[in-house]
Amino acid sequence: MQLLDSPIFELSPIAMWLEDFSEVQKQFDLWRSEGVEDIASFLLEDKSRILSCAHKIKVLHVNPQTLKQFEAQSFEDLTANLAQIFKADMSSTHLNELVALWNGETLFENTAVNYTLTGHRLDIRLRGTVLPGHEHDLSLVLITTEDITPYTHAQRLEEKSRLIAEARFQYSPTSLWVEDFSRVKARLDHLRRLGISDFKTFLDVHNDFINECLRDIMVTDVNQATLDLFAARDKDHLLKNLHKVFQNETQQTFRHQLLELWDGNIQHNCEAVNYALDGSIRHVLLHFAVFPGFEDDWGMVQLALTDITARKKAENYLEYLGKHDVLTKL
């Protein structure tokens, strides 16, 4: 084998395997003679056929990096313990290899889970190449197994963090809205380029600007607490009826927000009056914050609404008591 005579094979920093798939090719020929056409469906009918093919593969040689990767003492130690290396379910990954070879492809690639001989999990990217001159019988296939465990571990951590973040959003007891304010940001930037400096006076003169900015806001997502707060059946029900939620009082609240944003306060609080879809009033404490990483375009902001309706009712009642006689109501 010319490849074994090359120092590249022995010195490669990537684990390399030379394998003989000729018995697999013979099995393919037998199945074809029996009328098998759709190899994927045929193998999935009985997954033992996949494992049978795997057992027909003969490992001819590996390089030192392979022994190091799988913590084997020698080639004999490695090949005698292949069951430990491939103890995970290989059906899905090996199926792809068999389908590729059945279809006459000389290159295939998969990700798989293997184990070292000491039991450590390895996430690997496997690449296979049928060496030139061996396409007819698959008697010489070069396999490389690249360890991508740190990468996949980082992916799993990222996915876990994403799921936790989504759960915190969905199940937060506070009404949360994710919105896109990028068009509002573009409008404010345009005014600055025009030389507007007294934004408060500009709003007094151009009251329609507030409504234009309101129409530019795009609601990306809301959580379950938002649906509960505004008596909405589902997200679609809420988004189609936002005009009922944000009525006359909204303009004054949003004017205050625009002034805060103009002054660079991308995190601010204010009180607001909204309405549930059943018509009942909702007094809320609104906290506005631009997400980190979106400070330049406000493409993602979060609004957190705390229901203070009960507090407002109590305040109004106390105010009433301070101005009226309890007995006469005068």
Residue frames relative to the residue before (quaternion, step in Angstrom):
aa qw qx qy qz dx dy dz
M 1.0000 0.0000 0.0000 0.0000 0.00 0.00 0.00
Q 0.4031 -0.7459 0.4776 0.2304 3.56 -0.52 1.19
L 0.6044 0.5799 -0.3617 0.4094 3.59 1.06 -0.71
L 0.6618 0.5101 -0.3122 0.4521 3.57 1.00 -0.79
D 0.6371 0.5273 -0.3269 0.4573 3.56 1.17 -0.51
S 0.6130 0.5542 -0.3467 0.4438 3.58 1.25 -0.32
P 0.4662 -0.6800 0.4803 0.2992 3.60 -0.93 0.83
I 0.5024 0.6613 -0.4249 0.3603 3.60 1.22 -0.38
F 0.6531 0.5230 -0.3214 0.4434 3.58 0.92 -0.90
E 0.7255 0.4489 -0.2553 0.4549 3.57 0.78 -1.01
L 0.7598 0.4012 -0.2012 0.4704 3.59 1.00 -0.81
S 0.4192 0.7331 -0.4580 0.2776 3.58 1.25 -0.10
P 0.4076 -0.7152 0.5068 0.2560 3.62 -0.94 0.82
I 0.6498 0.4619 -0.3082 0.5190 3.58 1.32 -0.07
A 0.5249 -0.6435 0.4576 0.3180 3.57 -0.97 0.86
M 0.0553 -0.8032 0.5929 -0.0157 3.56 -0.85 1.05
W 0.1035 -0.7740 0.6240 0.0286 3.52 -1.09 0.89
L 0.1799 -0.7255 0.6483 0.1446 3.56 -1.08 0.76
E 0.0000 -0.8322 0.5507 -0.0647 3.56 -0.61 1.13
D 0.3340 -0.7234 0.5787 0.1740 3.52 -1.26 0.63
F 0.1048 -0.8134 0.5720 0.0108 3.58 -0.54 1.27
S 0.3199 0.7981 -0.4785 0.1780 3.60 1.23 0.21
E 0.6397 0.5162 -0.3348 0.4606 3.60 1.04 -0.67
V 0.5941 0.5423 -0.3512 0.4792 3.57 1.19 -0.58
Q 0.6399 0.5230 -0.3218 0.4620 3.58 1.01 -0.86
K 0.6359 0.5215 -0.3269 0.4657 3.59 1.01 -0.77
Q 0.6373 0.5159 -0.3254 0.4710 3.56 1.05 -0.75
F 0.6057 0.5502 -0.3345 0.4675 3.56 1.09 -0.80
D 0.6633 0.5136 -0.3062 0.4499 3.57 0.87 -0.98
L 0.6437 0.5225 -0.3207 0.4581 3.57 1.01 -0.81
W 0.6723 0.4963 -0.2974 0.4618 3.57 0.90 -0.93
R 0.6319 0.5247 -0.3402 0.4579 3.58 1.02 -0.74
S 0.6522 0.5158 -0.3135 0.4586 3.57 1.01 -0.82
E 0.6736 0.4731 -0.2806 0.4936 3.56 1.24 -0.50
G 0.6222 -0.6021 0.3148 0.3889 3.58 1.31 0.14
V 0.4024 0.7038 -0.4952 0.3121 3.60 1.20 0.25
E 0.0910 -0.8011 0.5909 0.0265 3.57 -0.89 0.98
D 0.7567 0.2841 -0.1660 0.5650 3.59 0.84 -0.97
I 0.2329 -0.8284 0.4948 0.1212 3.56 0.05 1.33
A 0.6243 0.5548 -0.3534 0.4213 3.60 0.98 -0.76
S 0.6826 0.4710 -0.2861 0.4800 3.59 0.84 -0.96
F 0.6342 0.5488 -0.3231 0.4384 3.55 1.02 -0.85
L 0.6921 0.4687 -0.2804 0.4719 3.58 0.92 -0.90
L 0.6704 0.5045 -0.3047 0.4507 3.59 1.01 -0.77
E 0.5344 0.6158 -0.4029 0.4159 3.58 1.21 -0.40
D 0.7825 0.0119 0.0355 0.6216 3.53 1.09 -0.79
K 0.2658 -0.8235 0.4811 0.1401 3.57 -0.08 1.31
S 0.5023 0.6339 -0.4388 0.3914 3.58 1.23 -0.18
R 0.5730 0.5857 -0.3782 0.4308 3.59 1.18 -0.47
I 0.6157 0.5354 -0.3429 0.4655 3.58 1.11 -0.68
L 0.6828 0.4775 -0.2854 0.4737 3.57 0.87 -0.95
S 0.6035 0.5568 -0.3538 0.4479 3.58 1.10 -0.69
C 0.6471 0.5054 -0.3098 0.4794 3.57 1.02 -0.81
A 0.6331 0.5434 -0.3321 0.4400 3.57 0.97 -0.87
H 0.6784 0.4951 -0.2896 0.4590 3.58 1.00 -0.82
K 0.6210 0.5485 -0.3414 0.4437 3.59 1.22 -0.33
I 0.5590 0.5987 -0.3899 0.4207 3.59 1.26 -0.27
K 0.1708 -0.7890 0.5855 0.0743 3.55 -0.91 0.95
V 0.3113 -0.7362 0.5731 0.1809 3.57 -0.81 1.04
L 0.2398 -0.8050 0.5326 0.1040 3.57 -0.65 1.16
H 0.7895 -0.1402 0.1505 0.5782 3.54 0.92 -0.90
V 0.0920 -0.7594 0.6387 0.0824 3.57 -1.24 0.48
N 0.4492 -0.6748 0.5028 0.3001 3.57 -1.21 0.39
P 0.7111 -0.4645 0.2960 0.4370 3.64 -1.19 0.26
Q 0.6159 0.5574 -0.3607 0.4241 3.60 1.03 -0.69
T 0.6022 0.5532 -0.3556 0.4527 3.59 1.11 -0.61
L 0.6525 0.5024 -0.3130 0.4731 3.57 0.94 -0.89
K 0.6533 0.5063 -0.3114 0.4689 3.57 1.00 -0.83
Q 0.6629 0.5291 -0.3128 0.4275 3.57 0.89 -0.94
F 0.7830 0.3177 -0.1579 0.5109 3.57 0.94 -0.89
E 0.4351 -0.7442 0.4220 0.2806 3.57 1.34 0.36
A 0.3560 0.7150 -0.5049 0.3273 3.53 0.92 1.05
Q 0.4850 -0.6846 0.4688 0.2760 3.56 -1.08 0.74
S 0.7986 -0.0316 0.0711 0.5968 3.57 1.09 -0.69
F 0.6898 -0.4407 0.3577 0.4495 3.55 -1.32 0.09
E 0.6549 0.5148 -0.3091 0.4588 3.56 0.97 -0.85
D 0.6288 0.5315 -0.3229 0.4668 3.56 1.05 -0.80
L 0.6544 0.5214 -0.3008 0.4576 3.56 1.01 -0.87
T 0.7424 0.4365 -0.2441 0.4457 3.56 0.67 -1.12
A 0.6315 0.5303 -0.3365 0.4546 3.58 1.16 -0.49
N 0.7705 0.3265 -0.1629 0.5226 3.57 1.23 -0.39
L 0.2027 0.8117 -0.5230 0.1627 3.58 1.10 0.65
A 0.5923 0.5828 -0.3706 0.4150 3.59 1.10 -0.61
Q 0.6361 0.5104 -0.3313 0.4745 3.58 1.13 -0.56
I 0.6483 0.5239 -0.3135 0.4550 3.57 1.04 -0.78
F 0.7924 0.2692 -0.1184 0.5344 3.56 0.90 -0.98
K 0.2604 0.8106 -0.4967 0.1687 3.59 0.98 0.76
A 0.5590 0.5677 -0.4099 0.4441 3.60 1.23 -0.20
D 0.6429 -0.5064 0.3999 0.4126 3.57 -1.31 0.25
M 0.1608 -0.8236 0.5417 0.0498 3.58 -0.41 1.24
S 0.3809 0.7790 -0.4589 0.1937 3.58 1.24 -0.19
S 0.7268 0.4520 -0.2675 0.4427 3.58 0.72 -1.06
T 0.7011 0.4623 -0.2890 0.4595 3.59 0.86 -0.91
H 0.6894 0.4686 -0.2947 0.4672 3.59 0.88 -0.87
L 0.5555 0.6005 -0.3889 0.4237 3.58 1.15 -0.55
N 0.6596 0.5168 -0.3143 0.4462 3.58 0.89 -0.90
E 0.6345 0.5240 -0.3281 0.4639 3.58 1.00 -0.79
L 0.6803 0.4994 -0.2951 0.4481 3.58 0.86 -0.97
V 0.6358 0.5228 -0.3300 0.4620 3.59 1.00 -0.81
A 0.6461 0.5234 -0.3192 0.4546 3.58 0.96 -0.89
L 0.6914 0.4697 -0.2827 0.4705 3.58 0.87 -0.94
W 0.6052 0.5531 -0.3465 0.4558 3.61 1.02 -0.74
N 0.7215 0.4426 -0.2342 0.4781 3.57 1.01 -0.87
G 0.5845 -0.6274 0.3537 0.3736 3.58 1.26 0.21
E 0.4397 0.6827 -0.4749 0.3390 3.58 1.21 0.23
T 0.2997 -0.7727 0.5372 0.1569 3.55 -1.04 0.80
L 0.7124 0.3398 -0.2392 0.5655 3.56 1.31 0.04
F 0.1041 0.7770 -0.6192 0.0441 3.58 -1.05 0.70
E 0.1005 -0.7931 0.6006 0.0159 3.54 -1.21 0.58
N 0.0554 0.7895 -0.6066 0.0754 3.56 -1.04 0.87
T 0.2730 -0.6687 0.6340 0.2765 3.50 -1.36 0.06
A 0.0010 0.8097 -0.5842 0.0555 3.55 -1.02 0.79
V 0.3823 -0.6738 0.5739 0.2653 3.53 -1.36 0.15
N 0.0070 -0.7695 0.6382 -0.0249 3.54 -0.84 1.07
Y 0.2751 -0.7454 0.5774 0.1881 3.56 -1.32 0.06
T 0.4587 -0.6420 0.5281 0.3140 3.55 -1.13 0.65
L 0.6443 -0.5369 0.3725 0.3973 3.56 -1.23 0.28
T 0.6602 0.4559 -0.3198 0.5040 3.58 1.27 -0.17
G 0.6493 -0.5867 0.2907 0.3869 3.56 1.29 0.24
H 0.4942 0.6579 -0.4439 0.3549 3.60 1.22 0.08
R 0.4579 -0.6846 0.5027 0.2625 3.56 -0.98 0.91
L 0.0714 -0.7703 0.6329 0.0305 3.55 -1.10 0.82
D 0.1873 -0.7175 0.6574 0.1340 3.55 -0.93 0.94
I 0.0275 -0.8350 0.5486 -0.0325 3.56 -0.60 1.12
R 0.2766 -0.6796 0.6418 0.2230 3.49 -1.36 0.40
L 0.1583 -0.8144 0.5572 0.0350 3.52 -0.49 1.27
R 0.0244 -0.7755 0.6309 0.0006 3.56 -0.95 0.94
G 0.1005 -0.8065 0.5817 0.0318 3.54 -0.94 0.92
T 0.0521 -0.7835 0.6192 0.0047 3.55 -1.10 0.80
V 0.3087 -0.7090 0.6013 0.2010 3.56 -0.85 0.99
L 0.3829 -0.7585 0.4765 0.2258 3.56 -0.53 1.14
P 0.6173 -0.5742 0.3893 0.3710 3.59 -1.05 0.78
G 0.7690 0.3252 -0.2711 0.4790 3.54 -1.00 0.91
H 0.7275 0.3915 -0.2241 0.5169 3.56 1.29 -0.20
E 0.3419 0.7709 -0.4775 0.2466 3.58 1.26 0.31
H 0.6592 0.5517 -0.3133 0.4037 3.60 1.07 -0.73
D 0.8222 0.1907 -0.0891 0.5288 3.60 1.05 -0.67
L 0.3700 -0.7627 0.4586 0.2665 3.60 1.32 -0.03
S 0.3155 0.7986 -0.4686 0.2075 3.56 1.12 0.59
L 0.7836 0.1749 -0.1244 0.5830 3.60 1.22 -0.18
V 0.0837 0.7878 -0.5966 0.1281 3.54 -0.41 1.30
L 0.2614 -0.7545 0.5843 0.1446 3.56 -0.89 0.98
I 0.0867 -0.7869 0.6110 0.0068 3.57 -0.78 1.13
T 0.0843 -0.7593 0.6411 0.0738 3.57 -1.02 0.80
T 0.1223 -0.7775 0.6144 0.0555 3.57 -1.04 0.84
E 0.1059 -0.8130 0.5724 0.0096 3.55 -0.26 1.30
D 0.3878 -0.7261 0.5229 0.2214 3.57 -0.82 1.02
I 0.0073 0.8044 -0.5926 0.0427 3.59 -0.55 1.19
T 0.2127 0.8255 -0.4990 0.1560 3.57 1.21 0.52
P 0.6632 0.4887 -0.3453 0.4496 3.68 0.78 -0.82
Y 0.6492 0.5251 -0.3162 0.4503 3.58 1.01 -0.81
T 0.7043 0.4499 -0.2755 0.4751 3.58 0.82 -0.95
H 0.5946 0.5500 -0.3639 0.4599 3.58 1.14 -0.61
A 0.6463 0.5066 -0.3105 0.4788 3.57 1.00 -0.85
Q 0.6288 0.5335 -0.3292 0.4600 3.57 1.05 -0.77
R 0.6621 0.5031 -0.3069 0.4629 3.57 0.94 -0.88
L 0.6440 0.5094 -0.3243 0.4696 3.58 1.00 -0.78
E 0.6410 0.5214 -0.3195 0.4639 3.56 1.03 -0.83
E 0.6537 0.5063 -0.3078 0.4707 3.56 0.97 -0.87
K 0.6386 0.5201 -0.3248 0.4650 3.58 1.00 -0.82
S 0.6542 0.5082 -0.3068 0.4687 3.56 0.97 -0.89
R 0.6366 0.5323 -0.3255 0.4534 3.57 1.03 -0.81
L 0.6711 0.4981 -0.2977 0.4613 3.57 0.93 -0.91
I 0.6353 0.5165 -0.3277 0.4715 3.57 1.04 -0.78
A 0.6539 0.5121 -0.3133 0.4604 3.58 0.96 -0.89
E 0.6528 0.5084 -0.3145 0.4653 3.57 0.97 -0.83
A 0.6499 0.5135 -0.3165 0.4624 3.57 0.99 -0.83
R 0.6395 0.5206 -0.3268 0.4617 3.57 0.99 -0.83
F 0.6492 0.5124 -0.3082 0.4702 3.56 1.04 -0.80
Q 0.7281 0.4644 -0.2600 0.4320 3.56 0.70 -1.12
Y 0.7948 0.3271 -0.1537 0.4875 3.57 0.91 -0.92
S 0.3556 0.7230 -0.5110 0.2995 3.59 1.19 0.31
P 0.4396 -0.6998 0.4882 0.2806 3.61 -0.92 0.79
T 0.6247 0.5123 -0.3282 0.4894 3.58 1.32 -0.15
S 0.4969 -0.6380 0.4953 0.3174 3.57 -1.03 0.75
L 0.0326 -0.8091 0.5858 -0.0323 3.58 -0.67 1.15
W 0.0865 -0.7692 0.6329 0.0167 3.53 -1.04 0.94
V 0.1509 -0.7394 0.6466 0.1118 3.57 -1.03 0.81
E 0.0176 0.8293 -0.5521 0.0841 3.55 -0.62 1.16
D 0.3731 -0.6937 0.5760 0.2186 3.52 -1.34 0.46
F 0.0867 -0.8154 0.5724 -0.0048 3.55 -0.51 1.26
S 0.3206 0.7951 -0.4816 0.1820 3.62 1.22 0.22
R 0.6549 0.5032 -0.3270 0.4593 3.60 1.00 -0.69
V 0.6036 0.5321 -0.3520 0.4781 3.56 1.12 -0.64
K 0.6357 0.5273 -0.3186 0.4652 3.57 0.99 -0.88
A 0.6476 0.5193 -0.3187 0.4576 3.59 0.96 -0.85
R 0.6456 0.5175 -0.3246 0.4583 3.60 0.99 -0.78
L 0.6708 0.4894 -0.3025 0.4679 3.59 0.91 -0.89
D 0.6364 0.5205 -0.3267 0.4662 3.59 1.00 -0.78
H 0.6306 0.5374 -0.3298 0.4526 3.57 1.03 -0.79
L 0.6441 0.5152 -0.3227 0.4643 3.59 0.98 -0.80
R 0.6344 0.5231 -0.3324 0.4620 3.59 0.99 -0.77
R 0.6575 0.5056 -0.3173 0.4597 3.57 0.98 -0.83
L 0.6480 0.5084 -0.3114 0.4740 3.57 1.16 -0.57
G 0.5646 -0.6355 0.3665 0.3783 3.57 1.28 -0.12
I 0.3800 0.7146 -0.5018 0.3051 3.59 1.22 0.29
S 0.0675 -0.8103 0.5819 0.0179 3.58 -0.80 0.99
D 0.7220 0.3527 -0.2229 0.5520 3.59 1.07 -0.73
F 0.1473 -0.8432 0.5129 0.0647 3.55 0.23 1.32
K 0.6018 0.5706 -0.3632 0.4247 3.60 1.04 -0.67
T 0.6728 0.4723 -0.2921 0.4889 3.57 0.93 -0.88
F 0.6025 0.5596 -0.3567 0.4433 3.57 1.05 -0.75
L 0.6726 0.4870 -0.3010 0.4689 3.61 0.93 -0.86
D 0.6096 0.5484 -0.3542 0.4496 3.58 1.08 -0.67
V 0.7139 0.4443 -0.2426 0.4838 3.56 1.02 -0.85
H 0.7857 0.2356 -0.1052 0.5622 3.58 1.00 -0.89
N 0.0935 -0.8487 0.5201 0.0227 3.54 0.42 1.26
D 0.6011 0.5840 -0.3547 0.4145 3.60 1.14 -0.59
F 0.5221 0.6472 -0.4110 0.3735 3.58 1.22 -0.45
I 0.6195 0.5504 -0.3428 0.4425 3.58 1.05 -0.74
N 0.6827 0.4788 -0.2881 0.4709 3.58 0.91 -0.91
E 0.6129 0.5443 -0.3464 0.4562 3.58 1.08 -0.70
C 0.6633 0.4914 -0.3002 0.4780 3.57 0.98 -0.84
L 0.6152 0.5488 -0.3445 0.4491 3.58 1.03 -0.75
R 0.6752 0.4888 -0.2929 0.4683 3.58 0.97 -0.85
D 0.6390 0.5512 -0.3222 0.4291 3.59 1.18 -0.52
I 0.5719 0.6019 -0.3844 0.4035 3.61 1.19 -0.40
M 0.1343 -0.7821 0.6052 0.0635 3.57 -0.91 0.95
V 0.2980 -0.7451 0.5730 0.1666 3.57 -0.73 1.09
T 0.2540 -0.7958 0.5386 0.1096 3.57 -0.64 1.17
D 0.7970 -0.1314 0.1354 0.5738 3.57 0.89 -0.92
V 0.0826 -0.7502 0.6507 0.0833 3.54 -1.31 0.41
N 0.4103 -0.7179 0.5025 0.2526 3.58 -1.16 0.47
Q 0.7352 -0.4317 0.2910 0.4340 3.54 -1.33 0.11
A 0.6207 0.5503 -0.3519 0.4337 3.61 1.00 -0.75
T 0.6087 0.5438 -0.3485 0.4607 3.59 1.13 -0.60
L 0.6498 0.5081 -0.3141 0.4700 3.57 0.95 -0.89
D 0.6565 0.5059 -0.3098 0.4660 3.58 0.99 -0.82
L 0.6599 0.5342 -0.3092 0.4284 3.57 0.91 -0.95
F 0.7920 0.3069 -0.1465 0.5071 3.56 0.93 -0.90
A 0.4701 -0.7253 0.4098 0.2915 3.58 1.27 0.47
A 0.3602 0.7272 -0.4981 0.3056 3.57 0.94 0.95
R 0.5204 -0.6452 0.4601 0.3181 3.59 -1.03 0.79
D 0.7767 -0.1132 0.1260 0.6066 3.54 0.95 -0.93
K 0.7450 -0.4146 0.2831 0.4393 3.54 -1.33 0.07
D 0.6559 0.5183 -0.3153 0.4492 3.57 0.93 -0.89
H 0.6207 0.5469 -0.3259 0.4575 3.59 1.04 -0.82
L 0.6688 0.4985 -0.2936 0.4668 3.58 0.98 -0.87
L 0.7091 0.4854 -0.2779 0.4292 3.57 0.76 -1.09
K 0.6643 0.4953 -0.3087 0.4671 3.59 1.10 -0.58
N 0.7561 0.3430 -0.1879 0.5247 3.58 1.26 -0.27
L 0.2203 0.8075 -0.5195 0.1719 3.58 1.10 0.61
H 0.5837 0.5842 -0.3773 0.4191 3.60 1.12 -0.55
K 0.6398 0.5005 -0.3276 0.4826 3.60 1.18 -0.47
V 0.6375 0.5278 -0.3191 0.4618 3.57 1.13 -0.68
F 0.7843 0.2449 -0.1054 0.5602 3.56 0.87 -1.03
Q 0.0223 0.8247 -0.5611 0.0676 3.55 -0.13 1.30
N 0.8686 -0.1503 0.0604 0.4684 3.59 -1.19 -0.49
E 0.6800 0.5157 -0.3061 0.4218 3.59 0.91 -0.88
T 0.5280 0.6720 -0.3991 0.3321 3.59 1.20 -0.48
Q 0.6301 0.5701 -0.3497 0.3944 3.58 0.95 -0.84
Q 0.6712 0.4932 -0.3066 0.4606 3.58 0.93 -0.86
T 0.6363 0.5202 -0.3251 0.4678 3.57 1.03 -0.81
F 0.6943 0.4761 -0.2842 0.4588 3.56 0.89 -0.94
R 0.5576 0.5773 -0.3885 0.4527 3.58 1.13 -0.54
H 0.6497 0.5094 -0.3095 0.4718 3.57 0.95 -0.92
Q 0.6483 0.5205 -0.3183 0.4555 3.60 0.98 -0.81
L 0.6475 0.5223 -0.3182 0.4546 3.57 0.94 -0.87
L 0.6397 0.5140 -0.3273 0.4684 3.58 0.99 -0.77
E 0.6307 0.5213 -0.3278 0.4723 3.59 1.04 -0.78
L 0.6783 0.4906 -0.2879 0.4651 3.57 0.89 -0.95
W 0.6212 0.5443 -0.3392 0.4504 3.58 0.99 -0.77
D 0.7050 0.4434 -0.2532 0.4921 3.56 1.08 -0.78
G 0.6015 -0.6080 0.3465 0.3852 3.60 1.27 0.15
N 0.5035 0.6447 -0.4313 0.3805 3.59 1.24 0.20
I 0.0510 -0.8405 0.5393 -0.0013 3.57 0.13 1.26
Q 0.6918 0.2568 -0.2799 0.6141 3.54 1.34 0.34
H 0.2340 0.7773 -0.5535 0.1864 3.58 -0.63 1.06
N 0.3067 -0.7367 0.5777 0.1714 3.55 -1.33 0.37
C 0.1275 0.7633 -0.6313 0.0499 3.54 -1.24 0.50
E 0.4441 -0.6501 0.5340 0.3082 3.54 -1.26 0.30
A 0.0558 -0.8022 0.5944 -0.0036 3.55 -1.11 0.72
V 0.2912 -0.7169 0.6031 0.1937 3.52 -1.33 0.38
N 0.0136 0.7756 -0.6293 0.0472 3.55 -0.77 1.11
Y 0.3162 -0.7361 0.5630 0.2028 3.54 -1.33 0.00
A 0.4304 -0.6576 0.5508 0.2809 3.56 -1.08 0.75
L 0.6329 -0.5645 0.3709 0.3783 3.57 -1.21 0.40
D 0.6270 0.5004 -0.3516 0.4826 3.58 1.25 -0.13
G 0.6250 -0.5852 0.3125 0.4114 3.57 1.32 0.17
S 0.5499 0.6208 -0.4029 0.3872 3.61 1.19 -0.25
I 0.5185 -0.6736 0.4467 0.2789 3.53 -1.10 0.80
R 0.1103 -0.7681 0.6273 0.0666 3.55 -1.20 0.63
H 0.1571 -0.7441 0.6442 0.0816 3.55 -0.69 1.13
V 0.0015 0.8241 -0.5647 0.0447 3.59 -0.70 1.03
L 0.3223 -0.6633 0.6316 0.2394 3.50 -1.34 0.46
L 0.1747 -0.8219 0.5400 0.0483 3.56 -0.49 1.24
H 0.0772 -0.7632 0.6403 0.0401 3.56 -0.91 0.97
F 0.1401 -0.7986 0.5845 0.0302 3.55 -0.68 1.19
A 0.1052 0.7917 -0.5957 0.0856 3.60 -0.94 0.88
V 0.3423 -0.7012 0.5888 0.2107 3.55 -1.00 0.89
F 0.4867 -0.6760 0.4699 0.2922 3.59 -0.86 0.96
P 0.5607 -0.5812 0.4595 0.3696 3.60 -1.08 0.65
G 0.7575 0.3360 -0.2772 0.4863 3.55 -0.94 0.92
F 0.7260 0.3762 -0.2281 0.5285 3.57 1.29 -0.23
E 0.3008 0.7914 -0.4863 0.2163 3.56 1.23 0.42
D 0.6792 0.5209 -0.2970 0.4232 3.59 1.09 -0.66
D 0.8220 0.2005 -0.1034 0.5229 3.61 1.06 -0.57
W 0.3290 -0.7655 0.4873 0.2613 3.62 1.29 -0.19
G 0.2477 0.8100 -0.4970 0.1886 3.57 1.09 0.69
M 0.7851 0.1171 -0.0916 0.6012 3.59 1.23 -0.30
V 0.0829 0.7824 -0.6098 0.0961 3.55 -0.61 1.17
Q 0.2622 -0.7518 0.5801 0.1716 3.55 -1.23 0.43
L 0.1400 -0.7450 0.6476 0.0774 3.51 -1.08 0.88
A 0.1034 -0.7753 0.6219 0.0379 3.56 -0.80 1.05
L 0.1137 -0.8094 0.5757 0.0207 3.56 -0.66 1.15
T 0.1305 -0.7736 0.6181 0.0497 3.55 -0.74 1.12
D 0.3946 -0.7359 0.5051 0.2181 3.55 -0.72 1.10
I 0.0058 0.8036 -0.5936 0.0436 3.59 -0.57 1.17
T 0.2326 0.8102 -0.5070 0.1804 3.58 1.20 0.51
A 0.6668 0.4982 -0.3079 0.4609 3.58 0.88 -0.92
R 0.6411 0.5221 -0.3258 0.4585 3.59 0.99 -0.81
K 0.6495 0.5197 -0.3107 0.4600 3.55 0.99 -0.86
K 0.6361 0.5191 -0.3279 0.4674 3.58 0.98 -0.80
A 0.6518 0.5086 -0.3123 0.4679 3.57 0.99 -0.85
E 0.6454 0.5185 -0.3183 0.4618 3.58 0.97 -0.85
N 0.6614 0.5069 -0.3062 0.4604 3.56 0.94 -0.89
Y 0.6498 0.5140 -0.3197 0.4597 3.57 1.03 -0.79
L 0.6455 0.5098 -0.3203 0.4699 3.58 1.00 -0.82
E 0.6261 0.5256 -0.3320 0.4706 3.55 1.06 -0.74
Y 0.6305 0.5328 -0.3206 0.4645 3.55 1.04 -0.84
L 0.6649 0.5062 -0.3037 0.4576 3.58 0.92 -0.91
G 0.6476 0.5291 -0.3170 0.4475 3.57 1.08 -0.71
K 0.7615 0.3706 -0.1936 0.4953 3.59 1.14 -0.48
H 0.7477 0.3548 -0.1954 0.5261 3.61 1.26 -0.18
D 0.4760 -0.6231 0.5374 0.3104 3.53 -1.23 0.53
V 0.5058 -0.6932 0.4229 0.2912 3.55 -0.76 1.07
L 0.7239 0.4555 -0.2574 0.4497 3.57 0.92 -0.88
T 0.7853 0.3451 -0.1750 0.4834 3.56 0.77 -1.01
K 0.3444 -0.7495 0.4800 0.2987 3.57 1.32 -0.45
L 0.4978 0.6550 -0.4282 0.3739 3.61 1.29 0.19
